[in-house]
């Protein structure tokens, strides 16, 4: 039980640190770029394990991914401002 409590506290601390960094100037843009980088890496790893892959229409468009990530972050910010709790806001 103690290990679970410590893991939960560590996760809560990590979430708080991420929230703090996202609120800084350029924080959301940096997060979107990091997400795009991981997205490209994931597809590279998938491609190295198989010679057949299926993608949605815009899967290879990193700019589209960044735009989607930024829109999602802005939507979360709007949800937080309204005081309405959604699955994406805390």
N, C-alpha and C positions, 0 to 999 in steps of 0.2 A: 504494500500500500504506500509505503514511503517513497519507493522508486517512482510510482505513478504520480504522486504529488510533486516530486521534484521535476519530473519530465513536463508536467502541466505548467509549473511555474517557469521553467526554462522556455517553453513554447510561448507563454504569455509575454515574457520579457522580449523574446525575439520579435513577436508581432508588434509590440510597442515601439521597438527600435526601428522597424521597417516603417511604421506609420509616421514616426518622427522624420525619417529621411525623406519620405514621399512628400511631406509638407514643405520641405525646403525648396528654394528656387532651383529649378531643373531636376528635381527629384523624380517627378512623374515621367519626364522624358528619359531619364537615365534608366528607370525601371522598364519602360517600353523597349529601349534598345537592348537591355539585358535579356528581356523576354524574346525578342527577335533573334538574338544570338543563340539562345538555347534552342529555339525553334529550328534554326538552320542546322545546328549540331545534331539535333534529334533526327532530322531527315538524313543527314550524312551517315549516322550510325545505322539507321534502318536500311539505307542503300547498300551498306557494306555487308549486311547479313542476308540480303535477298537480291535476286536479279529482276524481280517483279514487284512493282509498287503501284498502288492506286491513290490518286490525290483528288481533292476537290478542285474546282476550277482555279482558285487563286492560291493554292498551297505553296507555290514557289515564289510568290510575291511578298518579299519581306516588308516592303513599304505598306502593303495592305495589312499585314499583321500588326505593324506599329500603329497604324491608324485605328485598327480595331481595339488594340490594347489601350490607346489613349482615350477612345470613346468609352470603354468600359470603366476606366479610372475616373473620367469626368462624371459618368452616371453614378458611380459610387459616391462621389463628392456631393452631387446633388441630393442623393438619398440621405446622406448624413445631415445636410443643411435643413432638410424638411422635417427631421426628427422621426421619420418613418423608418422602422426597422425592417430591413429586407435581408434575404440570405447573404447578400454581399456587403452589408454594412453591419457595424458592431455598435 
